[in-house]
């Protein structure tokens, strides 16, 4: 009786059940003496002589973990190439299939998943099974043994594991191997126990007439001496022994006439569905040559607004240094970066009691809009004391409110989180950053370098070079307690290169142009400035694939007040007074009246440096041809179309096709109604309600659009979007494979809920994906293996390396309605920083390709995500068929 592919899952289920009976040792009856010979391949066959035509094609899927991949061999061919060569010598056509591809030979596909236990391998094998093998070689369970002490209780639960069935398919023959010996004595005890269960499993299946055979790999032929120093993976001399055992097993099932010709399909090898593999990307191929628009180099200008605020104090000491501007309350409820900063006063102990009255340590006056501040002062209560010289303000946790930060003379940094309210409540969370030996308090600068809405930490060296550490994570602080961490923006190299200015006292990190990224501003003693704008960079800006920005000098800066009295750096402040997102300039003027200070405001009217050509890039299939076209979206919502003509870097340029009049970050593309054409969707930031322009293309050169109004209401996603270009709370992707994009609501920690977009209406599927633990802005949804369902990717912000969670369908798992097995190592290495990498179907493969887009000039290159091998025939050989002598087990005649 042939085993169906669904039955293969049952086999793996029973392997897991075997584990549930095998951990720890006392779960095995010590009198269990299942025969080592009953189902062994040894002695049951002899080598078939080489024959001519008439033999079935062997479409072999090696299934397992790192031994299946070949780790420990060099090159990483493991047993797979030796086995394939042997079967070719014996006259068989062979196609090795699977969605992994490693090794130095041509037909190198497999389903080996390093470090995975049996339950995880079960989740990951669907892609390979869809290539319809007629022979599956299983070596799985070693990682279960190595992790047994940590997973004992988990393995006991495997007995309750519920397998699921694919539609019944024509059968496959399975050869299951026992586990090879392990150099770890504890793990080897589990190996011996599991092997007894595996042998009994074969006996049980064969008694039912099932076509499953045991390949005995633990009878003394393969020994610990055949392993690498890790005690787990075979050496170059050990893997040929595994190949010999598999060869004997395959000959055995052939002698029994178990092998039937494989089913024709479009998935084996080159086309259709396959998991990505680093070896299967082809590129770079240039596809874009600089289209789009930008807003030019930043040029500062300002409008004098006069004295909008005065302060008559009680302190006899000068308070010029004691005034700060920070986002304390956000009375206007503006989204970042368009808040209006409040005026904050910080008094040291002796200053609080000057003038015969006691005043609070920290208080503020609320910015009520248009440069007006309410009166009187409102008290801020803090649990920590800090001298004014160490006080800083900034948004540590990305909630849009500035937190209280204290830096001591050594440079150690403590914080209290602003929990909101009016007056706000602050929660002390302790030290968030230790000091550096060379960077005391006066060298520390704080600013948002990477534009993610979270304050980063920087230090200036003697030359004026600035080294910065990114505030990473999704919690309240970049500390272990809050699940965060600090990342060097450019390891061993400056984030900003010194510009030869006199001293470091004038250096400030301020968002001058309103793009959410802190710029470098040097303030001279006369109040004039020099400005370098912080823009999204590429790896060309870095020395070791860091996140160093491109720093572009402004064409005009602040002119200052040369010749005027009472002007120095302490009299110059910056703050978002007029809620434009740009930092305005404040000059504090000491009046003749004792203790009076006037605040002269200069509204920032500068422009430029905020919009790059690469910011407008989108891809979607506007013609229903199976590949994506290129769309460029203006910041105002106007859309230009470049038709994909399969001749990169040429496109049919159609210029403007639609003007939505909406914010660029609200615009999405996707097939909403399932007609094969991408529609235009616009999201309301506060509610997640969606308006649609339906693509009505039916021929001709340019699609037309019909405005359908609101297609999603009810405020179903209130996550909005953050400062970063790709920090979007609402996403659209087809996760159930019905050719309609679904409605996915991502929280800042990436926990995703949402609705399936069905023809009958929206279906609430609640939690779709647990948090990945990474920041939302660096996640993408795209179908990377061609199965019609969007997968989830996290792109490392620094390296561009990709972590993939494959979409295994609507199968409840860990509280989510969908199952997302993580597939490590299947994507090619990154070629640029994460924000510059896109996923788009540039080819007609049905799989998302990897696209690099440079932000400044919008040059783009594609790396095609291709399957390897052939479709229904044999896989590619490596030259002439050759015969290599294999090791021989003395107990049998094999080679």
N, C-alpha and C positions, 0 to 999 in steps of 0.2 A: 504494500500500500504506500503510495507516494505521500509525502508530507506536504500539506499546503503551506503557503507563506504565513497564513494565520497560525498554523500549527507551530511554525518556528518560534513565534512569540510564546506559545505554550511551552515549548522546550525550555526557553530562557526563563519562563516563569517557574518551571520545575527546578531549574538550576538554582534559582533564588530560594525556592522552598528547601532545596538540599542545603543551602547555606543556613536557612533558619533552623535546620536540624543539626547543623555542624558547629555552631558557635555557642558557647565554648565547648571544649572537648567532651564534657560529661553529657552532652546531648546525644552522643553516639553510644550505642550499646557496645560494650567492649567485646562481646561475642560475635559482632557482625564481621563475618569473614568472606564478604563477597569475592568471588573468584577473580584473580588477576588475569585469567586466561579466557574466561567465558566469552567476552566480547572483544578481546584484543585483536587487532589486525594482524598480529604476528602469527605466522604459521597457517594463515587462512588463504594465502594467495602466493603466487609466484609472479615474477615479472612478465608482463605481456611482451611478446616479440613485436618489433616495429612493423606496422601494417600500412597499407595504403589508404585509399579513400574509404568512405562508408562509416567512419567513426563519428560519434556525435560531437558537436562543438561543446567544449567545456567552458561555460560562462561561470567562472569561479568568483565567489565573494568571500575573501578572508575576513573573519569577524572576530573582534576581540579588543585588546588594549595595546599597550606599548610593544609587547612581543610581536603582535601581529604587524604593527607598523615597522618593526625592525630596529628599535632602539638598542644600542649596544653594538651594532654592526657598522662597518665603515667600508663603502658607503651604506646608507640606511636602507638596504634592500632586504635585510632579514632572511627569512626562508623563501620569500615570495619569488624572487628571480630564479633561484635554483630550482624551485618546484616547477615554475613555468617552463624553464629550459628543458627539464627532464620530460615533462609531458609533451612538449613539442618534438623532442627526439623520438619519443614513442609513437609519434605520428598523429597526435591530436591537435586540432585547432583550438586555441585558448584565447579567451578574453577575460582578463582580470577586471572585475567591476567593483564599484563602491564610490563613495563620495569623498574619500580622502585620496591624496595623491602624493606619495613620497618615494624617494629612491632615485637611482641613476639609470634605470632602464625605461623603455618606452611604455610598456603596458603595466603601469605601476599603481593602478587604482586598488583601493581596499577600504575596509571599515574598521581600522585600528584606531582606538581612541585612548591615548596615553592617560594614565592615572584613573581611568573610569572603572567603577565597579559594575557588576552585572546589571543591576537595575538601571544604571545610567546608560550602559551600552544598549539596552533594550529601547530606551527612549530615543537613541540616536541612529538606529539602524534603518529607519523607514526609507531614508533617501536611497540607500543601497538596494534595499528590497524592491524599490520601484524600478530598478534596472533589470529585474526579472532573471536572477541567476538560476541555473539548474543544479548548482552544487555550492553548498555553504560549508566552510571550514571554520569551526568555532574553537577558539582557545581563550577562555574567559574565566576569571575567578581569582587570579593571582593578587590583584589589588584588594579584593575582599579579604584574602588571607593576611596581607601586609597591614591592613587597617582593622583587623579583627578586634583588637582590644578596644579600639575607639568605637566600633560599630556593633558590638555584641548585642546590645538591646535593639538596635535598628534591624539587624539581621533576623532576630527572633520575630520581628514584625513582618518579614517578607512573606510569611505564610499567608498573610492577609492581603497580599498584593493582588490587585485585579487587573488581569491582562485585557486588552481590547483586540477585537478581530478586524482585520482588513476584509473586504469582500473576498470570498473564497476564490483562489486562483489555482491554476494548474501547479503541480507539485514541484518540490525541490528535494534533492537528497542532501542529508546532513551528515557530516562527519564531525563528531565531538571528540576533542582530545582531553585526556587527563592533563593535569597541570605538571609542569616540569619541576624537579626538585628546587628548593630555595635555600640559599645560604644562611638565612636567618632561621635559627633553630625553632623559635616560637612560631614563625610563619610556616615553616616546613611541617610542623605538627598539624596545622590547619590544612595544609596541602594534602597530606596523607589522608586526613579525615574526609575532606571533600572528594578526593579521588575515589574513595570507596563508595560514596553516594553516587558519583557520576557513573561508575561501572554498573551499579544496580539500576540506575535510571535507564541505561541502554538495554539491560536485560528486560526491564519492564516494557519498554517501547517495542523491542523486537518481538516479545511474546504477543503483542497486539498486531503484529504484521507491519509495523512501521519501518520505513526505509531510513534508518539511522544507524550509524556505525561508530564504534569507538576506535580512536587512534591512540594507542598506548604510548605515553611519553614519560612514564615513571616506573620503568621496570629494570633500571640499571644501565640501559643503553645511553641515556642522557644523564650526566652526573653533574654535581656541583663544580667539578673541574672544567666543565664546558661553559661556565658562567663568567661574566665580568666581575670586577671587584665589588660591584654593588650587590652581588649575590642573587640577582633576579634576572638580568637580561643575558642571553647567550652571547658568546664571543663570535668572531668571524669563523672560528672552527666549530662552534657549537650549533650555529644555525643550520649548517648542512645536515646535521642529524635530524633536526625538525623536518627539513625538506624530505629526507628519506622516509620518515614515518608517514608524512602526508602522502607521498608518492605510493607507498604500499597501500594506504587506505583507499586512495582513488582507484588503483588497480583492482582492489577487492570489490568495490561497488560496481565497477565496470564488468568484472567477471560475473557478478550477480544480475547483470542487465538492469540495474536500477536507474541508470542515467538515460534521460529522454532529451530530445532536442529542446533547446530553450525557446521560449515564446518570443516572437518578433516584437520589438518595441522601439521607441524612439529615444529611450533614456540611457541605454548603455553607451558609455563613452562620450562621443563628441557633441551630441545635441540634447535638448530637453533638460530634464531635471538632474542636477548633480550638485553636491556641496562644493563651495569654492575650495581651491587649494592654492597655496602660495606659488606652486610651480606652473599653474595654469592661467596666469595672467599674462596678457600680451600687450606691451606698450613700452614707453609712452608714445601715443599718436596724438599730434596736435589737432585740436578741434575748434579752438577759438583764438582769434588774433587781435582782440582789443576793442570789441564793440562796447556799447554802454556809455554812460556819462558820469562825471564826477563834479563836485562843487569847487574844485581848485584849491590852491594853497590858502591857508588861513591868513587873513589880514585883520589886524585888530583895529577897531574904531570904537569910540565911546561917545555918549551924550551926557554932558554935565546936568545933574538933576538938582544941584544945590544942597543946602543943609536940610536934611529930612528928619534928623534926629539929634537931640542934644541931651547931655547928661550932666547933672549938677550933683556932685558927690560929696561925701563927708570925709573921705580919706585925705590926709595931708600928703601922702606919697603919690607919685605919678602912677596913674592906672592905665596908661596907654597899652602896656603889655597884657593887661588883665581882661581885655575885651576879646570875645570870640564870636564867630558866626557859624551856626550849626543848625541842622534840621532836627529840632527838638519835638515839635508837635505836629507839623504839617496840617495846619488849620484849614487850608484850602482843599485838602484831600487829593492833591495832585499826584499823578504817577511819576516815578523816576524817569528822567532826571529833572523834572519840571517843578520840584518843590521850591518853596520860599524859605530861606534860612532865617532863624530867629537870632536875636542878640543875646549873648550869654556873658555874664560877669562872674569871674572867679576871684575870690579874695583870700589871701593868706591869713593866717591866724592873727597877726598883729594888725592887719588892715581892717579886719572885721570890727575892731573896737575903737578905731579912730573917730574923732568928732563927738565922742561921748555917747554914742549909740552902738548897739550890737547889731550887726548885719549878717545875713546868711553867707555861708561859704560859697554857694553856687546858686545863682538865680538867673532868670531870663525874662526878656520882653518879647511877646509874640508878634511875629510879622503878619499883619492882617491884609497884606497885599498892596501893590503899587508903592512900595517903599515906606509904608506906614507901620508903626509899631505901637501896640497898646501900652497902657500904663496902669498900674504900677508894675514893679518887678514881682515875678512869681518865683517862689522858692522851689529849688530842686533838692530833694533829700537823697543823700548817697550813703552807702555803708562803708565807703573807703575815703580816707584822707589823701590829699595830693596837693603839693605845692603848685602854684599856677605855672611855674616854669616847666613842669612835667605834664600839664594837662593837654590832651589832644581830643578831637572829636572825629568820629567817622563811623560808617555803617559796617559793623563786623559781620553781622549775620544776614545781610541782604534783604532786610524787611522794609527798607526805605527810610528808617529813622536812624539818626546818628547816636552812637553809643559813647559812653564816657570812658576815656582811656588815660591811664597814668603811666608815665615812663620815669623811672628813677634815674639818678645820676649815672649808674652803671649801664643803663640801657635796657633793663628788664621792664617788661610791659604787662600791666594789669588792666582789667576791664570790668565795667558794669554795663549790662545790656539794657537798652531802653525798651521797656515793655509797653510803651504807649500810654495814652491818657493825657488829660490836661488838668492839672500838671502831670507830667509823666512819672511813671514808677520805674526805678532802676534796680536791676538785680545784679549783685556783685558775683562774678564767676571766677575770680582769682587771676593768677598769672596766665597769660596766653602766649607769651614769647620770652624766652630767655635772652640774655644779652650776648653780644659778641665781644671778644677781648679787645678788639680795635675800634669798637663803635659805642662810645658812651652817649648819653642823652642828647647832646647837641648835634650828633651826627645822624640821628634817626629822623626819617621822614615817612609819613603815611599817605597813601593814595591808592586809588583803584587803577592798577597798571593794565590789567587784562580786560577791563570793561565788563566784569560779571556782576557788578553791584556790591561786591564785598571788598573791604579795605585790605590792602596789601601792606607789607612792612619792608622798608628800605633803609639802607645805611650808606653813608657817603665816606669814601676813603680820603686820604690826604691829597690825592690828585684831583678829586672831584668826581671820580667815577662812582656811579651809584649801583649797588647790588640790591636786588629785590627778591623777596620771598612771597610767593602767591598764597593767599588765604584760601585753602582748598577744603572741600567737604560740603556737606549739605545741612549741617547742624548750626548751633549758635556760635561756635568758635572753632578755630583750627587747632583743637587740642584733642587728645585721646578721649577725654571725658565726654566730649560732644561729637565724637566720630569724625573729627577733622584733622588736618595736618598742614604743615607748611611745605611748599615746594619751591626750590630755587628756580627762578624764572630762567636763568642762564647759568648752569652749573660751572663754577670756576671762572666766570667771565662777567663783566658788567652788564647790567640791564640798560644803562645809559652811559655813554662815553663822555668824559669830561670835555668841556668846551673852553677851558683856559680862562675861566672867570676868576676874579680876585677873591679867594677865600670861598668857604662853603656857606657863610651866614645868609647869603641872599637866595639860596636854593629853596624853592617851594614846589610841591606837587599839587596842581590845581587843574580842574577841568575848565579850561578857558573857552573852548569852542562848543561845549554842550553835547558832546557825543558819548558821555558816560565814562570816558577814559581820562585819567589824570595826565596832564601835560607838564612839561618841565618849564618852570618860570623862574628866571633869575631877576631878583629885585635889587637894583642899585641903590646907593645911599640917597640919591635925589628922587627916588620913587619911580624912575623909568625901569623898563624891563627888557629882557630878551626872552623869546618864547620858542620852544620846540614842541610841535604838536605830536601827540602819541597816536599812531595809526596801526591797524592790524598789519603785521608783517608776514614774512615767509621764512623758510629755512635759510634763505640767502642772507637774512639779517643776523643769523646766529652762527656760532662756531661749532656747537655740538647738539643741534636739533633742540634748542630751547624755545622759549616763547618771547624772545626779544622783539619789542615793537620796532616799527619803522618810525624814526624820529625826523620830522620834517620842519625846518625852521620857518617861522611865520614871516610873511613879507612886511608886516608892520606890527609894532608892539606899543606898549604904554609910553607916553612921552615924558612923564614925570613932572617935577616942579623945581627944576634947578633954579637956585637963587632965592627961593622962598625960605623964610625962617621955619623952624619947628618941622622940618621934614627929614625923616630918616626911615629906615626899614620898619622900625617899631610903629610908626604912624601909618603904615600901609597895611590894609587888611583886604581880604577877598571873601566874597559871599554871594550866594544866589539871592540877591535882594528882589529881583523882578521876575523870578520864576520862569526864566527863558531856558534854563538848563546851563547857560553860560555863567561863569563866575564874574560878578561885577566888582568894580574897584571902589574901595572905601578909603578915604583919607581922613584920619582923625586930626582935628585941629585943637590945640590947647588955647583956650581963651584967656584974656586978661583977668576975667573974673575967677577967683580961686576955685579950683577943683571942677571947672566946667570944661566939657569936651563936646565939640560939635563934630558930627559925622557928615562929611560931604560924600554924596553918592555919585558915581559915574556909571551910568547904565551901559552894559556891554552890548554894542551893536555890531561886533565883528562877525565875519562870515568866512566859510570855507573850511576844508579839512575834515568835514564830518561824513561825507558820502564818497564812497569809492566805487569804481566801475564793477568790481566783483560783488558788490552788495546786492545787485539786482538780479542775480542769476537764478533761474529755475528751469526745470526740465519736466515735460509731460507729453503724452501722446495726443496731439491735437487732431490728427487725421485718422486715427484708428488703424494704423499700419503696423503696429506691434513694436515700434521703437519710439523713443522720446524725441520730441522737438525741443528747441531751446527758446526760452522766453526770457525777456529782460523787462523787469518791473521798475518803473520810476518810483521815487519816494512818494509821489502824489497818487500812485495807483494806476498810472497809464501803462499799458502792456504792449510790448513789441514782440513780434514773432519771427523766428528764424527756423525755416522748415528743414528738417533732416532729410538730406538727399543721398545718404550713404556714401558720401565722398568728402571726408574730412580733409582740410578744415573749411570746406565750402558748405554754405547753407543758402537756401532761397530766402532772401531777405524780404519780409513783408511789412516792416516798420509797424506803425501803430495798428492794432486790431481791436482795442477796447480801452476805454478810459473809465475806470471804476470810481475815481474821485475818492478813494479810500487810502488809508495809511498803508505803506508797503508791507509792514509787518502783519497786517491783517489779511493779506492776500495768500490764498492757497490754490493749488491745482489738483484736480482728481476727478475721476469718473463717478459722479454722484448717482446717476440714473441707470448705469449698467449698459449703455449703448455702445461702449467701446471708445468713446470720445471724452477727452478731459474737459471738464467744466471749470469755471472760475468761481471760487468760493471766497467770501469775505466774512471775517469773524469780528463780532463785537467784543472788545477787550474785557469789559466788565462782566458780561453775561454768558459769553460763549454762543450767543445766537448767531445763526449763519444765514447770509443772503447768497443767492446763487445766480450766476449768469450761465444759462444752459448753452452748450456748444451744439449748434444745429447744422454742422457741416454735412453736406450731402453731395459734394462735388465742387469743382472749381478750384481756385488757387488759395483762397483765404476763408477760414471759418467765420461764420456769423454767430452772434450770441443773442439769446433772448433772456431778458431780465425776468427772473421768476420770483423775486422778492425773498421773503424769509422761508427757508426750508427746515430750519431747526429753531425752535423757540424754547421758552421755559427755563432759561438761565441754567442750562445743564452743566456748564463748565465755567467756573468763576476764577480760574487760575491766571487768566490774563497772559501777559508776557513780561519778561524782565528786561534789563538793560541790554544784554547781549543780542546780537543780530539773530541768533538761532535759539534764544531762550524763550521758547514758545510753549505755553501751557496746553493749547489745543492743537492736535495733529490729525491728519487724515491719511489713512492707509487701509488697504483691503486685507484684513487679517483672517477672514473666513473663506476666502477664495471664491466669492460669488461675483467678482468683477465689479463690485461697488465699493468705493472707499468708505470706511467706517469712521466713527466719531470717537477719538481717543483723547482723554483728558489726563494730562500728566501733571502731577504735583511737583514742587521743586526738588524733592528727593527721588523723582521718577516713578513713584507708585502711580499706576495708570488704571483708571476706570473708564467706562465708556459704553457705547451703544453700537450694536451692529446695524448697519444701514440695509435693511431688507426691503424688498419690493413692496411689502405690506406695511412698512413703517419701521420706526426705530425700535430695536429690541435691547432692553437694558441687560447687560451681562456683568454689571457691577465691576469688581476688581478683575482686571485683565492681566496685570503683571505686577508682582511685588517690586519694591524699590531695588534698584541695582546697587545703590550706595554711591553712585557717581552723580555729578551735577547734570541737570536736565539739558542744558544748552548743547551738550556734546553727544546727544542721542539722535539717531536717525531710524526711520522705518522704511524698509525696502525689501523686495523679494530677491534674495541673493542666490537661491538654489533652483529657481524656476518652477517651484511647485504651485505657484499661483497665490501663495499667502505671504504677506509682508512679514519679514523677520525684524528683529530689533538689534541695532548696532550701537555700541559706544565707541567713539573715536577719541583716542588720547589727545588731549589738547596740545601737548608738546610734540610728540613724535608722529602723530597721525596713524599710529597702530590701531587696529580694529579688533574689538571683542564682539563676538556674535552670539546672540541667543536665537536659536532656530525656532520657528513657529511650528510646533507639533500638533496644532489643531485645538479644537475646543474640547479639552479633556481636563476636568477639574484637577488642580494640583496646587498644594500649599496655599489654599485659600483663594486661588485665582481660577477664573473660568477657562483659561487657556494654559497649555503646558509649554514651557520655554526652556528646553535643555541648552545649557551653555556649551558651545562648540569652540574650544580653544584651538588656536593655531591653524585655522582654516583660511585665514585671509592673508593677503600679501602684506609685506611691511609698509608702513606709512612712508610717504614721500614728501610730506609737508605738514605744517601745523594742522591740528584737527579742524579748526573753523574753515580752512581752505579746501577741505575734502568733501566731495559730494557723491551721491549714489544715483545713477541714472542709467536707463536702458538705451545706451547709444547704439548698440547693435540690435539684431533681431533674435538674440538668443533666448529671450524671456527672462534673463537674469540681470540684476543690476550690476553695472560696471562701476569702476572706481575712477572718479574724475577729480583732477586737481585744477583749481581756479585761483590764479594769483589775484589778490585783492585790489592792488593799485591799478593794474593795467588790463585785467580781465583776459589774460592769456590762459588757455586751458589745454590740458592733455588728458586723454583717456587711457586707462589700463583695462583692456577687455577681459571680462570674467568668463573664461571659456572652459568647457568640459574637454576632457582628454580622451583619446582612444577613438574607437569606431562605434557604429550603432548596433547592427545586428550580426555582423560577421566577426571574425577573429580580431584580436588586438594586434597592434604593430609589433613585429619582431625587432631584434637588435642585430640585424645582419644574418649571416648564415646560421642555420641550426647546428648546434654543437653538442657534443656529449662530454659531460664532466663526471668523473668517477665520484659517486657519493659514498659516504661512510656506510659500512655494513654492520648491521646487528648480527652477531654470531648466531642468534636463535632463528634467523630467517634469511631468505635469499632476496635481498633488495639492493637497489643502488640508487 
